[in-house]
Amino acid sequence: MGREEQIVKERLRKLSELREKGINPYPNKFPKKNTVEECLKSKIGTKVITAGRVMVKRDLGKIAFVKLIDSSGDIQLVFQSGETGKKDFEFFKKYVDAGDIVGVHGEVFKTKTNQISILVRKIELLSKSILPLPEKWHGLQDEEERLRKRYLDLIMNPEVRELFIKKSRFWNAMRNFLLKKGFIEVETPVLENTPGGADARPFITHHNALDIEVYLRISMGELWQKRLIIGGFEKTFELGRQFRNEGISSEHLQDYTQMEFYWAYADYRDGMKLVEEMYKHVVKETLGTLKFKSRGFEIDLGKKWQEIDYVSEIKKQTGVDFFKASTEDIENKLKELKIEYTPGLEKERLIDLLWKHCRKKIAGPAFLVHHPVEISPLAKRKPDNPKLTERFVVIIAGSEIGNGYSELNDPIDQEKRFERQQELREKGDEEAQMHDRDFVEALKYGMPPTCGFGVSERFFAFLVDKPVRECQIFPLMKPEKPQKKK
């Protein structure tokens, strides 16, 4: 029998013994009045009632020490003969193990080493832990195991809990910023007949009640929010989950949080000003500073944001002019730079692969502007150069951290671009956008000039300089294979 099996067997024995004594090892409630943080800030002698998980237990005979944690921090509990109730002390020694959740009544005091602690008078077992916690330095070293058993990661690593507190601040800061700017929060369909608003491969599922195939949305309701603008709303945003059936990387997930806003009577220049202000507000609220390190870059959002022209930057870095180069020219350059690509891709897909190579050298903060029409099927053309669009992308640490544009509101132009996207789909491009005829019809009733913008949780991952999967509390994992019985 292995060590863990022995521990489990012993704890099951304790459970059985407690029940035989009429003690419920999983009571329904406990009158917790003080967090650990509040206990630590209390005056010496203050009576407190707190609860949390036992992390470490040291029994030295007439005195015993426990490290107790809750969501606010950790504190030392002290059990002492003559101070702690005799029955409670004996109960603690006999039945409480590391991993158990307990409630205690006691007083705040300082030990001889000046450590603020709680002198325990009474203790109550609130949840008996059957499986032992992993050892601090030897358990949960494997990344897959940490993500699969995130609850253990959260127990063992306070910095992981702090990460998700920051993430909550991040999204709340963004939401509050937009609300104060007069935007209203909306909810649009997650299940769609036609997925739109992005170049992405959707998840497909079957709707039993309607007996139709539907798609999980690939954008935060872009085409729905534009319908709202058509309907008379002037400032909307949505913050929620979206889904793309694509590859996993340090920057990409299939199920993630996104925010998109739509602003009537504004263009991409207005959007750029608002987004810069929003990013500075969100980062300051999340980190307390506008300076941070990410992917090997030193970033300062407080400095002047650079403006980079899409076509010019690619030409500057690679010598390829999008408007003059043939598909073969771009393929040759991709080969030269050892960039993997799928043979047979259309020119617009190939040039974007070239751009992704170029952007890795740009620290930012910067706005990438004026993408060709071919790769911006929902963006408005520039009046002075109809081959380009009024589009802007936030570049931070060599990556795209937000995308916006003056929205295309010409229904004839929009229909032609959807038709081009449909041609790409028919040639095998699963990320090309579908022709949304209902949306084109809505546009024909008239949509005012509008600026739209979207940003995903990749932004947060870059702020804390972690892979995006580590920044999800419960990322999707492959099911564990059941262990074979010996």
C-alpha positions as a printed Julia matrix, in Angstrom:
486×3 Matrix{Float64}:
   0.0    0.0     0.0
   1.39   3.4    -1.05
   1.72   6.42    1.25
  -1.29   8.21   -0.25
  -3.44   5.08    0.08
  -2.46   4.85    3.76
  -3.4    8.49    4.33
  -6.77   8.04    2.63
  -7.49   4.88    4.62
  -6.67   6.66    7.89
  -8.86   9.67    7.04
 -11.77   7.45    6.09
 -11.38   5.76    9.45
 -11.58   9.17   11.17
 -14.69  10.02    9.17
 -16.37   6.81   10.26
 -15.39   7.37   13.88
 -16.74  10.93   13.86
 -20.07   9.8    12.49
 -20.27   7.04   15.09
 -19.81   9.73   17.77
 -22.7   11.7    16.24
 -20.4   14.46   14.88
 -21.21  15.69   11.36
 -17.87  16.14    9.5
 -19.68  18.29    6.89
 -21.96  20.7     8.79
 -24.3   23.04    6.91
 -22.91  26.42    8.03
 -20.51  28.27   10.33
 -20.87  31.84   11.69
 -17.62  33.21   10.19
 -17.36  36.87   11.19
 -13.78  37.74   10.35
 -11.57  37.14    7.34
  -7.94  36.24    7.94
  -6.94  39.69    6.71
  -9.27  41.3     9.26
  -7.79  39.13   12.01
  -4.27  40.2    11.07
  -5.32  43.88   11.26
  -7.2   43.52   14.55
  -5.94  44.87   17.88
  -4.22  42.42   20.16
  -6.81  40.77   22.39
  -9.65  41.1    19.89
 -12.01  38.13   19.91
 -12.5   36.69   16.43
 -14.44  33.95   14.69
 -12.85  32.85   11.43
 -12.6   29.83    9.15
 -10.41  28.45    6.39
  -8.28  25.55    5.23
  -5.54  23.94    7.34
  -2.35  24.01    5.27
   0.23  22.95    7.85
  -0.2   21.24   11.21
   2.62  20.99   13.79
   1.77  19.2    17.04
   4.45  19.72   19.72
   2.55  18.13   22.59
   1.26  20.86   24.92
   1.26  23.37   22.07
   0.4   23.05   18.4
   0.57  25.38   15.41
  -1.54  25.56   12.26
  -1.21  27.64    9.12
  -4.77  28.59    8.13
  -5.68  30.15    4.79
  -8.79  31.78    3.4
  -9.36  33.93    0.31
  -7.78  36.98    2.02
  -4.49  35.47    3.24
  -2.98  33.18    5.86
  -2.54  33.31    9.63
  -1.09  31.13   12.36
  -3.43  29.36   14.77
  -2.04  28.38   18.17
  -3.54  25.57   20.28
  -2.22  25.54   23.82
  -2.9   23.3    26.81
  -4.7   25.28   29.51
  -5.82  27.99   27.03
  -7.63  26.0    24.38
 -10.63  24.05   25.69
  -9.52  20.55   26.68
 -12.09  18.76   24.49
 -11.31  21.05   21.55
  -7.56  20.49   21.88
  -8.03  16.73   22.01
 -10.44  16.86   19.05
  -7.91  18.88   17.04
  -5.08  16.46   17.77
  -7.13  13.38   16.96
  -9.24  14.37   13.97
  -7.86  17.46   12.17
  -5.43  17.01    9.28
  -3.76  19.29    6.73
  -6.34  20.01    4.03
  -9.33  20.08    6.4
 -11.54  23.14    6.53
 -12.13  24.34   10.09
 -13.84  27.15   11.96
 -12.28  28.64   15.11
 -13.18  30.99   17.96
 -10.23  32.73   19.56
  -8.27  35.88   20.32
  -5.64  37.76   18.37
  -2.24  37.8    20.09
   1.47  38.01   19.34
   3.81  35.08   19.83
   7.26  35.42   21.41
   8.6   35.88   17.87
   6.15  38.78   17.31
   4.01  36.82   14.86
   0.36  37.87   14.88
  -1.65  34.71   15.56
  -4.97  33.47   16.88
  -5.04  31.71   20.23
  -7.76  29.14   19.62
 -10.43  28.61   22.28
 -12.84  26.45   20.24
 -12.57  24.58   16.96
 -15.16  23.01   14.65
 -14.51  20.7    11.71
 -16.36  22.05    8.67
 -15.15  19.71    5.92
 -12.98  16.65    6.26
 -10.35  16.31    3.53
 -10.04  12.71    2.36
  -7.32  13.17   -0.27
  -4.03  14.74    0.93
  -2.89  18.05   -0.53
   0.13  17.89   -2.86
   3.48  18.66   -1.29
   4.41  22.3    -1.83
   7.63  21.69   -3.73
   6.99  18.32   -5.3
   3.33  18.29   -6.25
   1.62  19.98   -9.21
   4.83  20.74  -11.09
   3.32  19.53  -14.36
   1.48  22.33  -16.2
  -1.27  20.05  -17.52
  -1.9   18.74  -14.01
  -2.06  22.28  -12.58
  -4.61  23.38  -15.17
  -6.64  20.18  -14.92
  -6.79  20.4   -11.12
  -6.97  24.17  -10.91
  -8.65  23.97   -7.49
  -5.43  22.5    -6.09
  -3.36  25.11   -7.91
  -5.48  27.8    -6.24
  -5.08  26.2    -2.8
  -1.32  25.78   -3.06
  -0.41  29.0    -4.88
  -1.74  32.33   -3.56
  -0.28  34.1    -6.62
  -2.7   32.16   -8.84
  -5.64  33.43   -6.78
  -4.25  36.95   -7.1
  -4.05  36.49  -10.89
  -7.79  35.94  -11.14
  -8.56  38.8    -8.77
  -6.59  40.99  -11.2
  -8.53  39.54  -14.12
 -11.79  40.47  -12.43
 -10.5   44.02  -11.92
  -9.44  44.1   -15.58
 -12.88  43.36  -17.02
 -14.72  45.46  -14.44
 -12.47  48.42  -15.24
 -13.31  48.07  -18.93
 -17.03  47.69  -18.28
 -17.15  50.69  -15.94
 -15.15  52.84  -18.35
 -17.62  52.21  -21.17
 -20.67  52.7   -18.94
 -19.3   56.08  -17.82
 -18.83  57.01  -21.49
 -22.53  56.46  -22.1
 -22.43  52.98  -23.66
 -25.11  50.47  -22.72
 -24.33  46.79  -22.2
 -26.29  44.38  -24.4
 -26.62  40.63  -24.89
 -26.73  39.11  -28.38
 -27.22  35.48  -29.52
 -24.54  32.88  -28.84
 -26.19  30.43  -31.27
 -26.37  31.76  -34.83
 -27.64  30.63  -38.2
 -24.76  32.47  -39.86
 -21.61  33.15  -37.82
 -20.22  36.58  -38.62
 -17.98  39.4   -37.54
 -14.62  37.65  -37.91
 -12.43  35.46  -40.08
 -12.61  32.24  -38.07
 -13.73  28.63  -38.19
 -16.88  28.14  -36.1
 -18.09  25.31  -33.92
 -21.19  23.64  -35.33
 -23.95  22.03  -33.28
 -27.49  20.75  -33.82
 -30.54  22.56  -32.44
 -32.97  19.74  -31.66
 -36.1   21.84  -31.16
 -35.77  23.63  -34.51
 -34.01  20.69  -36.21
 -31.35  22.93  -37.76
 -27.57  23.23  -37.72
 -26.4   26.29  -35.79
 -23.03  27.86  -34.99
 -21.46  29.13  -31.78
 -20.66  32.8   -32.3
 -17.15  33.76  -33.44
 -17.48  37.45  -32.52
 -19.08  39.38  -29.7
 -22.27  39.94  -31.65
 -20.72  42.25  -34.23
 -23.45  41.94  -36.84
 -26.12  41.93  -34.11
 -24.76  45.07  -32.48
 -24.75  46.77  -35.89
 -28.41  45.82  -36.2
 -28.92  47.62  -32.87
 -27.22  50.7   -34.29
 -29.57  50.47  -37.3
 -32.45  50.19  -34.81
 -31.55  53.46  -33.11
 -29.06  52.68  -30.35
 -25.95  54.86  -30.58
 -23.47  53.35  -28.11
 -23.5   49.62  -27.3
 -21.06  47.05  -25.98
 -21.09  43.38  -25.08
 -18.71  41.46  -22.83
 -18.97  37.68  -22.97
 -17.74  34.36  -24.31
 -17.06  33.55  -27.94
 -15.83  30.42  -29.67
 -13.45  29.59  -32.52
 -12.7   26.06  -33.61
  -9.02  26.69  -34.25
  -5.58  25.81  -32.92
  -4.22  26.28  -29.4
  -1.18  28.48  -28.81
   0.19  30.81  -26.13
  -2.09  33.5   -27.62
  -5.07  31.5   -28.92
  -7.94  29.59  -27.32
 -11.23  28.26  -28.63
 -13.45  29.48  -25.79
 -12.62  32.9   -24.39
 -13.89  36.29  -23.23
 -14.18  39.23  -25.62
 -15.49  42.78  -25.46
 -16.83  44.68  -28.49
 -18.29  48.18  -28.66
 -20.11  50.03  -31.45
 -20.33  53.82  -31.55
 -22.63  55.62  -33.97
 -21.55  58.86  -35.69
 -17.88  58.1   -34.97
 -15.05  56.91  -37.22
 -11.82  54.99  -36.68
  -9.96  58.12  -35.56
 -12.51  58.68  -32.8
 -12.2   55.0   -31.94
  -8.42  55.2   -31.65
  -8.65  58.08  -29.16
 -11.24  56.25  -27.06
  -9.33  52.95  -27.13
  -6.07  54.57  -26.04
  -7.87  56.23  -23.14
  -9.64  52.95  -22.26
  -6.44  50.86  -22.36
  -4.63  53.3   -20.07
  -7.55  53.3   -17.63
  -7.85  49.5   -17.59
  -4.12  48.87  -17.16
  -3.83  51.46  -14.4
  -6.79  49.92  -12.55
  -5.43  46.38  -13.01
  -1.7   46.84  -12.36
  -1.5   50.23  -10.67
   0.96  51.42  -13.34
   1.15  51.93  -17.11
   4.52  50.16  -17.32
   4.88  46.38  -17.57
   7.04  43.67  -19.13
   5.58  41.31  -21.71
   7.07  38.72  -24.08
  10.56  40.19  -23.67
   9.45  43.8   -24.3
   9.4   46.77  -21.89
   6.01  48.41  -22.41
   4.93  51.89  -21.34
   1.39  52.82  -22.34
   2.03  56.35  -21.1
   4.36  57.22  -23.97
   3.18  58.44  -27.39
   1.42  55.69  -29.34
   3.08  55.04  -32.68
   1.05  54.81  -35.91
   2.13  52.12  -38.41
   0.85  51.72  -41.96
   0.06  48.07  -42.81
   1.23  48.03  -46.44
   4.25  50.29  -45.83
   5.47  48.3   -42.81
   5.41  44.99  -44.7
   7.26  46.61  -47.61
   9.8   48.16  -45.22
  10.54  44.88  -43.45
  10.3   42.4   -46.36
  10.4   44.39  -49.59
   6.98  43.02  -50.61
   4.44  45.54  -51.92
   0.97  44.05  -51.48
  -0.49  45.88  -54.46
   2.32  45.01  -56.86
   3.34  41.54  -55.66
   1.84  38.4   -57.15
   0.78  35.38  -55.11
   3.98  33.68  -56.25
   6.09  36.63  -55.06
   4.57  36.41  -51.57
   4.97  32.63  -51.45
   8.65  33.0   -52.36
   9.16  35.52  -49.59
   7.4   33.23  -47.09
   9.73  30.4   -48.12
  12.75  32.68  -47.81
  11.7   33.66  -44.29
  10.89  30.02  -43.46
   7.28  30.85  -42.6
   4.95  27.86  -42.86
   1.91  28.26  -45.09
  -0.66  26.11  -46.87
  -0.09  25.99  -50.63
  -3.03  27.33  -52.64
  -3.99  30.09  -50.22
  -5.29  33.31  -51.74
  -3.13  36.43  -51.79
  -4.91  38.1   -48.87
  -4.25  35.12  -46.58
  -0.59  34.93  -47.6
   0.09  38.63  -47.0
  -1.4   38.35  -43.53
   1.07  35.56  -42.72
   3.82  37.92  -43.83
   2.44  40.65  -41.58
   2.35  38.32  -38.57
   6.08  37.79  -39.12
   6.68  41.56  -39.27
   4.68  42.47  -36.17
   6.92  40.38  -33.88
   9.52  43.17  -33.97
   7.14  45.93  -32.86
   7.08  46.65  -29.12
   4.3   49.22  -29.16
   2.1   50.68  -27.97
   1.13  51.32  -31.57
  -1.85  51.47  -33.89
  -1.56  49.5   -37.12
  -3.72  51.3   -39.67
  -5.05  51.19  -43.24
  -5.35  47.5   -44.08
  -6.18  46.55  -47.69
  -9.87  45.96  -48.43
  -9.17  42.31  -49.26
  -8.37  41.46  -45.64
 -10.95  43.76  -44.03
 -14.37  42.63  -45.31
 -16.35  44.64  -42.73
 -14.34  47.89  -42.71
 -15.14  51.13  -44.53
 -12.89  52.24  -47.41
 -10.64  55.29  -47.07
 -12.18  58.11  -49.13
  -8.75  59.17  -50.47
  -7.63  55.6   -51.27
 -10.48  53.09  -51.81
  -7.98  50.19  -51.88
  -7.41  50.69  -48.16
  -9.74  50.67  -45.17
 -10.22  52.81  -42.09
  -9.07  50.06  -39.79
  -6.88  50.15  -36.68
  -5.26  47.37  -34.65
  -3.54  47.8   -31.27
   0.0   46.38  -31.29
   1.65  45.55  -27.97
   4.7   43.32  -27.48
   4.72  42.09  -31.08
   1.09  40.98  -31.11
  -2.37  42.24  -32.03
  -4.24  43.28  -28.9
  -7.51  44.71  -30.2
  -9.07  45.42  -33.6
 -11.41  48.15  -34.8
 -12.57  50.12  -37.81
 -15.0   52.53  -39.34
 -17.81  50.06  -40.0
 -18.88  49.4   -43.56
 -22.44  50.73  -43.91
 -22.75  50.65  -47.72
 -25.0   47.59  -48.32
 -23.93  47.2   -51.96
 -20.22  47.21  -51.09
 -20.88  44.88  -48.14
 -22.73  42.39  -50.36
 -19.84  42.31  -52.85
 -17.33  41.67  -50.08
 -19.47  38.87  -48.64
 -19.62  37.35  -52.14
 -15.8   37.47  -52.31
 -15.6   35.79  -48.89
 -18.03  33.13  -50.12
 -15.73  32.44  -53.09
 -12.85  31.9   -50.65
 -14.98  29.47  -48.61
 -15.88  27.52  -51.73
 -12.17  27.22  -52.48
 -11.62  25.63  -49.06
 -10.89  28.6   -46.8
 -12.82  27.63  -43.65
 -12.0   30.96  -41.95
 -13.55  33.12  -44.68
 -16.75  34.87  -43.62
 -20.18  33.56  -44.58
 -22.61  35.61  -46.65
 -25.11  37.03  -44.16
 -28.02  38.11  -46.39
 -30.19  39.1   -43.44
 -27.52  41.54  -42.28
 -27.2   43.04  -45.78
 -30.97  43.52  -45.82
 -30.77  45.32  -42.47
 -28.04  47.6   -43.85
 -30.34  48.56  -46.71
 -32.57  50.36  -44.18
 -29.6   52.57  -43.35
 -26.9   52.44  -40.65
 -25.27  55.69  -39.5
 -21.47  56.1   -39.68
 -20.19  53.83  -36.92
 -16.91  52.83  -35.29
 -16.56  49.33  -33.84
 -13.8   47.78  -31.75
 -13.1   44.43  -30.09
 -10.52  43.13  -27.62
 -10.15  39.67  -26.06
  -8.62  38.32  -22.88
  -5.32  38.08  -24.76
  -4.85  41.68  -23.6
  -4.94  40.55  -19.96
  -2.54  37.67  -20.67
  -0.05  40.17  -22.09
  -0.43  42.46  -19.08
   0.57  39.68  -16.7
   2.99  38.13  -19.23
   1.53  34.64  -19.17
   0.2   32.25  -21.83
  -3.49  32.95  -22.33
  -4.47  29.42  -21.26
  -2.93  29.97  -17.82
  -5.12  33.06  -17.49
  -8.33  31.03  -17.71
  -9.55  29.58  -14.44
 -10.72  26.33  -16.04
  -9.33  25.97  -19.58
 -10.73  23.13  -21.67
  -8.61  19.99  -21.28
  -8.65  16.57  -22.83
 -10.33  14.07  -20.48
  -7.9   12.02  -18.45
  -7.64   8.41  -19.51
  -9.0    6.14  -16.77
  -6.23   4.32  -14.96
  -6.13   0.57  -15.44
  -6.82  -1.45  -12.34
  -3.82  -3.38  -11.14
